[in-house]
Amino acid sequence: MIPTYSPDALRAVLARHALTGSAAGRLLAVDSRTIRKWTAAASINNHRDMPESAWWLLLILTGDITVDDLKTHLQIGAAE
């Protein structure tokens, strides 16, 4: 099962893999400020939702999911 993005889920992935915002930004080719916006609580004015594709890429790059996991998830989602 693919975890759903939320700021809390993103912070947990970063902590679990000891990734700083800068390191995560380099992995995803975004600025560290973008990572801060994605990890900010939804009630914070500068919060931005992380694109689903970036979330999936981070999960793959950290080893939390595999490409096959994502393919299965997308096939199941397409059938619904």
ROTIZA-858245 format. One record per atom (N, C-alpha, C): residue in three letters; chain; atom name; x, y, z. Coordinates in pm, whole numbers, plus 50000, padded with zeros to 5 digits. Example, Ala and Ser with C-alpha at 12.3 -4.5 7.8 and 13.67 -1.06 7.14 Angstrom:
2
SITE  aa ch at     u     v     w
SITE ala  A  N 51319 49431 50780
SITE ala  A CA 51230 49550 50780
SITE ala  A  C 51320 49670 50780
SITE ser  A  N 51285 49775 50708
SITE ser  A CA 51367 49894 50714
SITE ser  A  C 51290 50003 50787
***
This chain:
80
SITE  aa ch at     u     v     w
SITE met  A  N 50084 49882 50000
SITE met  A CA 50000 50000 50000
SITE met  A  C 50089 50125 50000
SITE ile  A  N 50052 50220 49919
SITE ile  A CA 50127 50345 49908
SITE ile  A  C 50076 50442 50014
SITE pro  A  N 50164 50493 50100
SITE pro  A CA 50119 50590 50199
SITE pro  A  C 50071 50718 50131
SITE thr  A  N 49974 50781 50190
SITE thr  A CA 49920 50906 50139
SITE thr  A  C 50005 51023 50189
SITE tyr  A  N 50029 51120 50102
SITE tyr  A CA 50104 51239 50142
SITE tyr  A  C 50025 51322 50242
SITE ser  A  N 50094 51370 50338
SITE ser  A CA 50051 51477 50427
SITE ser  A  C 50179 51541 50478
SITE pro  A  N 50171 51663 50529
SITE pro  A CA 50293 51721 50586
SITE pro  A  C 50354 51632 50694
SITE asp  A  N 50269 51573 50778
SITE asp  A CA 50320 51483 50883
SITE asp  A  C 50388 51360 50823
SITE ala  A  N 50329 51303 50718
SITE ala  A CA 50388 51186 50653
SITE ala  A  C 50522 51220 50590
SITE leu  A  N 50530 51338 50530
SITE leu  A CA 50656 51381 50470
SITE leu  A  C 50763 51401 50577
SITE arg  A  N 50725 51467 50687
SITE arg  A CA 50822 51486 50796
SITE arg  A  C 50868 51351 50850
SITE ala  A  N 50779 51253 50858
SITE ala  A CA 50816 51121 50907
SITE ala  A  C 50915 51053 50813
SITE val  A  N 50893 51063 50683
SITE val  A CA 50986 51004 50585
SITE val  A  C 51123 51070 50597
SITE leu  A  N 51124 51202 50607
SITE leu  A CA 51251 51273 50619
SITE leu  A  C 51325 51231 50746
SITE ala  A  N 51253 51220 50857
SITE ala  A CA 51316 51180 50984
SITE ala  A  C 51365 51036 50978
SITE arg  A  N 51282 50947 50924
SITE arg  A CA 51318 50805 50917
SITE arg  A  C 51447 50784 50837
SITE his  A  N 51468 50865 50736
SITE his  A CA 51585 50850 50650
SITE his  A  C 51692 50955 50678
SITE ala  A  N 51676 51028 50788
SITE ala  A CA 51772 51131 50830
SITE ala  A  C 51804 51228 50716
SITE leu  A  N 51698 51271 50647
SITE leu  A CA 51714 51365 50536
SITE leu  A  C 51683 51506 50583
SITE thr  A  N 51772 51597 50554
SITE thr  A CA 51742 51738 50577
SITE thr  A  C 51655 51788 50462
SITE gly  A  N 51599 51908 50479
SITE gly  A CA 51524 51968 50370
SITE gly  A  C 51611 51990 50247
SITE ser  A  N 51736 52027 50270
SITE ser  A CA 51828 52048 50157
SITE ser  A  C 51856 51917 50084
SITE ala  A  N 51879 51810 50160
SITE ala  A CA 51907 51681 50097
SITE ala  A  C 51784 51630 50022
SITE ala  A  N 51667 51645 50080
SITE ala  A CA 51545 51603 50012
SITE ala  A  C 51524 51686 49886
SITE gly  A  N 51553 51815 49895
SITE gly  A CA 51540 51901 49779
SITE gly  A  C 51632 51858 49665
SITE arg  A  N 51754 51819 49701
SITE arg  A CA 51847 51771 49597
SITE arg  A  C 51795 51643 49534
SITE leu  A  N 51739 51553 49614
SITE leu  A CA 51684 51429 49559
SITE leu  A  C 51573 51456 49458
SITE leu  A  N 51490 51556 49489
SITE leu  A CA 51371 51583 49408
SITE leu  A  C 51390 51699 49311
SITE ala  A  N 51511 51757 49309
SITE ala  A CA 51542 51870 49220
SITE ala  A  C 51451 51990 49246
SITE val  A  N 51430 52019 49375
SITE val  A CA 51355 52137 49416
SITE val  A  C 51436 52210 49522
SITE asp  A  N 51403 52333 49545
SITE asp  A CA 51469 52415 49645
SITE asp  A  C 51427 52369 49786
SITE ser  A  N 51514 52386 49882
SITE ser  A CA 51481 52348 50019
SITE ser  A  C 51361 52428 50072
SITE arg  A  N 51340 52549 50019
SITE arg  A CA 51221 52626 50060
SITE arg  A  C 51093 52555 50019
SITE thr  A  N 51098 52487 49906
SITE thr  A CA 50981 52411 49861
SITE thr  A  C 50953 52297 49958
SITE ile  A  N 51057 52231 50004
SITE ile  A CA 51040 52123 50104
SITE ile  A  C 50976 52181 50229
SITE arg  A  N 51020 52298 50274
SITE arg  A CA 50960 52362 50393
SITE arg  A  C 50812 52390 50371
SITE lys  A  N 50775 52433 50251
SITE lys  A CA 50633 52459 50223
SITE lys  A  C 50553 52330 50227
SITE trp  A  N 50613 52221 50179
SITE trp  A CA 50544 52092 50179
SITE trp  A  C 50532 52031 50317
SITE thr  A  N 50625 52065 50407
SITE thr  A CA 50620 52010 50543
SITE thr  A  C 50544 52100 50639
SITE ala  A  N 50511 52221 50596
SITE ala  A CA 50437 52313 50683
SITE ala  A  C 50295 52262 50704
SITE ala  A  N 50243 52285 50821
SITE ala  A CA 50104 52247 50850
SITE ala  A  C 50011 52318 50752
SITE ala  A  N 49901 52253 50719
SITE ala  A CA 49807 52308 50623
SITE ala  A  C 49751 52443 50668
SITE ser  A  N 49752 52468 50797
SITE ser  A CA 49699 52594 50849
SITE ser  A  C 49798 52710 50833
SITE ile  A  N 49921 52681 50797
SITE ile  A CA 50023 52783 50780
SITE ile  A  C 50005 52850 50644
SITE asn  A  N 50021 52979 50640
SITE asn  A CA 49995 53056 50518
SITE asn  A  C 50078 53012 50399
SITE asn  A  N 50205 52975 50420
SITE asn  A CA 50290 52940 50305
SITE asn  A  C 50289 52791 50272
SITE his  A  N 50199 52713 50334
SITE his  A CA 50189 52569 50303
SITE his  A  C 50150 52548 50157
SITE arg  A  N 50211 52449 50097
SITE arg  A CA 50175 52404 49963
SITE arg  A  C 50169 52252 49967
SITE asp  A  N 50071 52195 49899
SITE asp  A CA 50065 52049 49890
SITE asp  A  C 50174 51999 49796
SITE met  A  N 50234 51889 49835
SITE met  A CA 50337 51826 49754
SITE met  A  C 50270 51755 49637
SITE pro  A  N 50319 51773 49516
SITE pro  A CA 50261 51699 49403
SITE pro  A  C 50274 51548 49427
SITE glu  A  N 50173 51476 49388
SITE glu  A CA 50171 51332 49409
SITE glu  A  C 50292 51265 49344
SITE ser  A  N 50331 51311 49228
SITE ser  A CA 50445 51251 49159
SITE ser  A  C 50574 51270 49238
SITE ala  A  N 50591 51387 49302
SITE ala  A CA 50710 51411 49384
SITE ala  A  C 50707 51322 49508
SITE trp  A  N 50590 51305 49566
SITE trp  A CA 50574 51217 49683
SITE trp  A  C 50613 51074 49647
SITE trp  A  N 50560 51027 49536
SITE trp  A CA 50592 50890 49493
SITE trp  A  C 50741 50874 49466
SITE leu  A  N 50801 50974 49400
SITE leu  A CA 50943 50967 49370
SITE leu  A  C 51025 50961 49498
SITE leu  A  N 50990 51043 49596
SITE leu  A CA 51062 51040 49723
SITE leu  A  C 51051 50903 49788
SITE leu  A  N 50932 50845 49788
SITE leu  A CA 50913 50713 49847
SITE leu  A  C 50996 50607 49775
SITE ile  A  N 51005 50617 49645
SITE ile  A CA 51087 50522 49568
SITE ile  A  C 51235 50543 49598
SITE leu  A  N 51280 50668 49595
SITE leu  A CA 51422 50696 49616
SITE leu  A  C 51469 50661 49757
SITE thr  A  N 51380 50668 49854
SITE thr  A CA 51417 50632 49991
SITE thr  A  C 51402 50482 50018
SITE gly  A  N 51343 50410 49922
SITE gly  A CA 51324 50266 49939
SITE gly  A  C 51199 50229 50016
SITE asp  A  N 51114 50327 50045
SITE asp  A CA 50990 50298 50118
SITE asp  A  C 50890 50221 50032
SITE ile  A  N 50895 50242 49902
SITE ile  A CA 50814 50165 49809
SITE ile  A  C 50902 50130 49689
SITE thr  A  N 50854 50036 49609
SITE thr  A CA 50924 50002 49485
SITE thr  A  C 50843 50054 49366
SITE val  A  N 50906 50055 49252
SITE val  A CA 50835 50092 49130
SITE val  A  C 50720 49995 49107
SITE asp  A  N 50742 49868 49134
SITE asp  A CA 50634 49769 49118
SITE asp  A  C 50518 49798 49213
SITE asp  A  N 50548 49841 49336
SITE asp  A CA 50441 49880 49428
SITE asp  A  C 50356 49991 49367
SITE leu  A  N 50423 50090 49309
SITE leu  A CA 50352 50202 49250
SITE leu  A  C 50271 50158 49128
SITE lys  A  N 50330 50072 49046
SITE lys  A CA 50257 50021 48929
SITE lys  A  C 50131 49949 48973
SITE thr  A  N 50140 49867 49074
SITE thr  A CA 50024 49795 49125
SITE thr  A  C 49921 49893 49178
SITE his  A  N 49966 49991 49252
SITE his  A CA 49876 50093 49308
SITE his  A  C 49801 50165 49195
SITE leu  A  N 49872 50202 49092
SITE leu  A CA 49811 50275 48982
SITE leu  A  C 49715 50188 48902
SITE gln  A  N 49748 50061 48887
SITE gln  A CA 49657 49971 48816
SITE gln  A  C 49528 49952 48896
SITE ile  A  N 49540 49939 49026
SITE ile  A CA 49423 49923 49111
SITE ile  A  C 49339 50050 49104
SITE gly  A  N 49405 50165 49113
SITE gly  A CA 49335 50293 49108
SITE gly  A  C 49265 50314 48974
SITE ala  A  N 49326 50269 48865
SITE ala  A CA 49267 50287 48732
SITE ala  A  C 49144 50199 48715
SITE ala  A  N 49140 50085 48784
SITE ala  A CA 49028 49992 48769
SITE ala  A  C 48904 50039 48844
SITE glu  A  N 48922 50131 48938
SITE glu  A CA 48808 50176 49020
SITE glu  A  C 48723 50278 48952
***
